[in-house]
Each structure stands twice: as C-alpha cells, then as structure tokens.
Amino acid sequence: MTTTKYNPTKIKLLNLLFIAVCAGIFLFLWFAPAETTPRVPHDEQHAAFFGMEKKPAEKHCPTCHGPDGVRPLPEQHPSPNRCLFCHKRKK
C-alpha cells in the first residue's frame, strides 16, 4: 500500500486561491448594476401575451412597437428581434 504525501504549503496556497476566487466572484456580483430594462406592463394591451410562450408573443411586438406603430422603438434601441429576452414579463 502506497501513501501519498501532501505538501501542506501547497494545500494552503490552493485553499487561499480558492477563497480569493470565490471572494472575487462575490464582489463582482455584489457590485453589479441593478436591472434597468423595463418590464412588459401588465395592462390591457399586453395581457394577451402573458399566457403565450415567448416566441409566439414576440411576433406581435412589431404591431405596436414597429416604425409605424402606436409606440415605436427609439432609434438607439438595440435590435428588436428578441423583445422578451431583455423585457421580462411581470408575474
């Protein structure tokens, strides 16, 4: 039977490295900016889309939010292909 000899200094360094990485991830998440993307309003105009899956619901967005719609998207708005990827539906 062979025994493996562990180097205590190496184990301590690996443990400290692990703790430092965990602390870094924690601090990154702690100081992350708050979500700023507005949610889909739960009103009469949007109520029908809350019972649908995302893809079918997104097909209706350009009706009102297209260039000729009631509330067109601003010029600086990112590509409007995946509306419900950023705009979450309220529960």
Buried (B, 14 or more C-beta within 10 A) or exposed (E): EEEEEEEEEEEEEEEEEEEEEEEEEEEEEEEEEEEEEEEBEEEEEBEEBEEBEEEEBBEBBBEEBEEEEEEBBEEEEEEBEEBBEBBEBEE
